Amino acid sequence: MKGWNEAERAELQAKIAARQPFLDFVFSRVNPDGSSQKFQVSGEPMFNQSCRFIGYRGIGVELTGRQ
C-alpha cells in the first residue's frame, strides 16, 4: 500500500498470518502531503471453542505528536 513502511507492514502481516500475538508493535506511514504518522498496536488472536481462529482482539493508538 502506498505510503506505508513496507518492511514494517510485512512484519505485522507475517505475525497475523501466523496467528501470533503482538505487543506494542510500531509502524509508520508517509501521507500524500509529506507528513508522517506513527501507530502502535497490540493484538491477541482469538479462537472459538472448536479452536477455529475467529480474529484478533486488540488496541491501537496513533503516536504522532506524542512526547
C-alpha positions as MATLAB code, in Angstrom:
seq = 'MKGWNEAERAELQAKIAARQPFLDFVFSRVNPDGSSQKFQVSGEPMFNQSCRFIGYRGIGVELTGRQ';
ca = [
       0.000    0.000    0.000;
       1.268    3.401   -0.902;
       2.667    5.397    1.999;
       3.085    2.565    4.493;
       6.537    1.395    5.527;
       6.541   -1.889    3.612;
       9.066   -3.662    5.876;
       7.015   -2.862    8.999;
       3.782   -3.776    7.244;
       5.213   -7.118    6.067;
       6.408   -7.935    9.601;
       2.969   -7.262   11.079;
       1.214   -9.206    8.317;
       3.514  -12.180    8.951;
       2.582  -12.182   12.646;
      -1.106  -12.032   11.755;
      -0.790  -14.814    9.168;
       0.958  -16.997   11.775;
      -1.788  -16.154   14.324;
       0.844  -14.797   16.715;
       0.135  -12.173   19.360;
       1.888   -8.839   19.044;
       2.513   -6.254   21.745;
       3.261   -2.564   21.180;
       4.119   -3.090   17.512;
       5.049    0.287   15.988;
       4.586    1.072   12.311;
       4.524    4.226   10.240;
       3.381    5.840    7.034;
       4.068    8.932    4.949;
       0.922   10.754    3.859;
       0.462   12.236    0.368;
       1.192   15.720    1.792;
       4.598   14.502    3.078;
       3.610   14.406    6.745;
       4.372   11.264    8.770;
       2.212    9.229   11.094;
       3.259    6.589   13.601;
       0.967    3.986   15.171;
       1.294    1.384   17.925;
      -0.886   -1.728   18.018;
      -1.280   -4.783   20.201;
      -3.369   -7.817   19.343;
      -4.171  -11.282   20.599;
      -5.552  -13.999   18.332;
      -8.974  -15.272   19.356;
     -10.253  -18.808   18.850;
     -13.696  -20.309   19.379;
     -14.412  -23.444   21.407;
     -13.570  -25.590   18.379;
     -10.123  -23.927   18.217;
     -11.061  -22.145   15.000;
      -9.429  -18.756   14.517;
     -12.075  -16.012   14.625;
      -9.958  -12.847   14.530;
      -7.905  -10.570   16.730;
      -8.761   -8.581   19.818;
      -6.577   -5.602   20.442;
      -5.981   -1.919   20.567;
      -4.176    0.663   18.503;
      -3.128    4.245   19.122;
      -1.610    6.951   16.989;
       1.741    8.054   18.380;
       2.170   11.023   16.046;
       2.634   14.189   18.076;
       3.010   12.385   21.426;
       6.015   13.020   23.624;
];
